[in-house]
């Protein structure tokens, strides 16, 4: 990729957010990362900045990941999204598909799958975590 990719990272757990940053920076040194510990701050930033990709948690205070995605798409329809979660429930997975989120990564698999998910989503593909044990 020739242009600098701008990634919006949002998670209300600062230690987890720091780990995400390290994983992404190690693999994608030329990417610009913008990190926020609240969905409100991230949406405020998205009003002023266009991001290529947003990576965010399902469970955040005040605005959950599904609602965050909806608000982000209203501000920047071109921004791609990867949702992170611990949840494997079928209704949540179905909601992710229905809302048009481009990527879904289980936090249990994040070290193995996040880099792959980013590459796939930025190529225009969908990426959904392996769901071992689910039908």
N, C-alpha and C positions, 0 to 999 in steps of 0.2 A: 504494500500500500504506500502510495506516494505522499498523501496528506497525513497530517497528524490526526489520529483518531482521538476523539474526545469521549471519555467514559465518565459517566455519573455513577458513583457508588453510594448506596444508601443502606445503612444498617444501624439500629439503635444500640448495638453492643460494640463499644469502641475497640475492644480487643479483637473481636471477629473482623471488624472493618479494617483494622491494621493488618491482620493476616491476609485478607483479600487483596489489599494493596500490594503486599509483598509478593504474593503469587502472580499477580498480573504484571507487576513491574519486572519480575524476573524473566518472564516470557516475552513481554511486549515493551521493551525499554523505550521505544519512541512514542508510546501512547501518553496522552495527557489525562491524568486522573483527577477527578474532582470529587471529594469525599464529604459526606454529610451524615451526621448521626440522627437527623430527624427528617421525616418526609416533608414537613412544612418548609424547612430551610432549602431542601433540594428543589422543591417546586418553585420557590421564590427565585432560585438561581436559574431554573429552566425558563423563567419569564424573560431573562436577560441573555441567556446563552443557549445555543443549539448544541445538543449532544448527539453523537452518532449511536451510542449505546448506553442504556441504563441497566445497572445490575442492582437488584434490591430484594429485601427480605419480604416475605409474606406478612409476617407479624411485626408490625411497627406500631408505636404509640400514636394515637389520634387518627392517622390515615393508614389503613392497611395496604398491603402490596397491590391488591386488585384495584382498589380505589385510586391509589397512587398512579398506577398504569393508565387508568382512564383519564385522570387529570393531566398527566404528562402528554398523552396523545392529543389532548385538546390544545395544549401549548405548542407542541412540536410533533406533528403527525409522522415525521420521518424517523424519529428516534426509535431504535430497536430496543427490545426489552428482554432481559433474562431475570426470571423470578427464582429466588432461593428459598428453600423451605425444609423443615424437618418432617412435614406432613406427607403421608402417603395415601390419604383417604381418597377414594374414587371420586367423590363429589368435588373435592378441591381440584383434582387433576382435570376433571371435566370442565370446571369453571375456567381454568387456565386456557384450555383449548378454545372455549367459546369466546373469551375476551381477546383473542388474537395475540397473545403473548408469544414471542418468537422462541424463547428458550425457557426451560424449566429444569433446575438442577437441585437435587436433594443435597442438603448439607452433609449428609452421611457420605456422599460421593464426591464432594467438592474438590478435593485434591486431585482425583483422577479425571474429573469431567469438566471443570470450569474452563480450562484453556481450550479444550476441544469445543465446548459450547460457544465460546467467544468467536473462535475461528469460523465455525459453521454459521452462526447467526450473521456475522459480518459478511459472509459470502452470499447471504440471502436465503439460507436454508433454515429450517426449524431444527431445534435440538431439545429432546426430552430425555431426562435421566432414565437410566435402567432401573426398572422397578421389580427387583427380584422378589419372588414370592407372591406377586399380585397377578390376578387373572385379567 
